[in-house]
Amino acid sequence: MIKVIEVRTRGQMKEFARFSEKFYRGCPYYVPSLYADEINVMNPRKNPSLVDCEIRCYLAEKDGKIVGRIAGIIQRKHNEISGEKYIRFSRFDCIDDLEVAGALIGAVEEFGRERGMQFIHGPWGFNDMDREGMLTEGFDRRSTYATNYNYPYYEKLIKELGFEDESEWVEYSFGMPPKRSEKLEHIAEFTMRKLGLIEKADSFPMKKLISMYGRKALAMVNQAYAALDCYVPVEGAQMDDVLDQFATIVNTRYFSLLTDKNDDVVAMGVLIPSICDVLIDSRGHMTPKAILKLLKAISRPKELEMALVAVRPDYQKKGVNAIMMARIIKNIIADGIEKVESNPELVSNIDVQAQWAVLEREIVKRRKCFMKKINEKQDEK
């Protein structure tokens, strides 16, 4: 017998936060989320995204054992922007059992119907800074810090529950050139002079960059990403939360921040040192020992993840990406970085795909979000 439990108590929240780490224990490809983020997902004092969202979390129990979890998120800001009524499913994990999966999805659908929603889609997070997408290819590759891992049967379960494809992403592994590209660096220098841009990452440490340009930079990202699938702008306290993460894990050697003559931010590129080994060893808990390992991984990384590349719309297709890439690639080569992998890039975002043409690359993962209608009566009104 399957029982779906809405998370209401502290004990249930601990079960919810710990479930995925226990579920994937022993799987070499799974990277835990930060436990502090998961345990506080419903706490408005700790999760600034709840300003724009309503969330419910659920656990599935079968034969007295917890066998799955899911969260339902109503992202009010996205619904206002899109003019549609969506509920998102997020943090979905369960055993290979269609009845369990159906019970979990059904709980989120019912939550959506209560709030007058017409569609359910996911896996989406609170915003684009949250983990999103279901892995559909690349099950034999370790996840990155910013992405979910799931077992191959997940897509089959979701499709059997009536979902259709909504969005798709690819993830790349990059081969770094053995030496610096004089051609790329020449293009970068020419473009910088022509456009009158200044590289701020050469002049200031990360904390100073954040205090001077952090909010301007994220406002620029909101402009650059506005047309992407289901993008929700990061604003208010959410900006501070993202910037706190930047201060913790970004190394300025793999970072670029470009400003114009008015000192306005026109572009930003962020590659982050991989902290996956730290998260795996600590099971997502930031103990003093884990923090020491984290600091070492950030200061002397062996692997990098491409986290974010954004160019203000009026500067797009003018070669600005070359400026950022030239600086970061130069430092990657100098530091002997062994591995660089992208985070998800929308298949439909042709411009982003094209910007990596100068590098050797291969697609190593694909992931999707799915959607279905849940409220026919709402359509008829």
Disulfide bonds with the S-S distance in Angstrom:
none
